[in-house]
Amino acid sequence: MLKIILSGNVGNDATVTETAKGKVINFDVAVSKNYKNAKGEKVERTEWVRAAIWRSKDSDTKFADYIKKGKKMLIEGEPHSSAYKNKEGEIQSSLEVTVKEFEFLS
C-alpha cells in the first residue's frame, strides 16, 4: 500500500456527489514548498492535489460543510496519479488522494 501525508490549504469549498459506490466529498489542496534556486533567490512552488473522501451515510458527509477554501488541513491517504488533456491538447498529470484520515488545522 502507498501512503501519503499532506499539509496544505483547501483551494475550493468541498462538494458532495452521490455515486453508485456511495457519497464522495471532493476538494483540492494546495501544498507549498519554499526553497532557494541556484541564484540564491527564494522560490515558492505550489502543487495541487485533488482529494476524495468516500462515505456511505448522510451523517458522514456533514463535515463537508467545514471544508472551505483557505482552511488548513492535514490529510493522509492513498495517492493515485492520472493523465488528461488540457484545453491546448497537451497531456497533463494530476495527483489525487483517497483520504483515509484528516484533521482541520485552522
N, C-alpha and C positions, 0 to 999 in steps of 0.2 A: 504494500500500500504506500502511496505517496502522500505526504502530509506537508501543508504549508501554513505558516502563521504570518499574518499581515496586520500592520497597524497603519491606519490612514483615515482620510476624511471622506465621508459619503458625498458622492458627486451629484446625486439626484434623489428625490423622495422615492421611497420604495413603492413598488406596485405589487399587487397580489393577483395572480392568474390561476384559474382553475383548469386543470388538465385531467386526462384520464388516469394519471398516476396520483393525483391529489392536488393540493394547492401549493403554489410556489411563490415565494417572495423574492423579487429581483431588485437589485440596486447595483450601482457602480461605486468603487472605492478608488480614490487617488492615493498612491503610495509614493512619497517623495524621498529622494536621496540627495544630499549635498556633498560635493567633492570639489577638489581643485584640479583644473586641467593642466596640461603640460606647461602653460604660460604662468601658472600660479593663480589664475583667475577663479573665483568662486562660481560654481555651476550648480544649478538645481535641475535634477532630472525627475520627471513625474511619469509613473507607469499607471495605466488604468486597468483595473481588474473588475470583471463582471462577476457578481456574487449571486448565488441562488440558495435559498433556504427552503427545503421541502417540508411540508406539514400536511397532516391528514384531517385535522379538526379545525373548525372555525375559531375556536378559542385559542388555538396555537398561532393564529395569524394576527391577533390583536396587537402584538408588539410591533408590527409593521408600521403602525401609526407613529412610532417613535423613531423610525429610521428616516431621518430628514437630511436634506442637503446641508453640508457643513459640519454635521456631527462627527466626532472622532470615534472610531470603533476598532476593536481588536477582533479579528476573525481567524478561525482555524478550520481547515477543511482539506478536501482533496482537490488538487489542481487538475485542470484539463486545458488543452490548447486546441484552437480551431483556426481555420483559414477562411477568408471571404474576399470578395472583390469589392473595392471601394467604388465611388462614383466615377473615377477616372479609369476604371477597369484594371487597376493594379491589385495584385494579391497582397493582402494584409494578414497579420496574425493577431490572435486575441487570446488572452489568458482569462480563464474562468475558474471559479472555485465553488464547489458544492460545500456549503458551510455546515460544519458539524457542531461547532461551539462558537459563541460570540459574546462580546462584552462591550457595553457602552462605556466610553472613556470621557465623554462630555455630555 
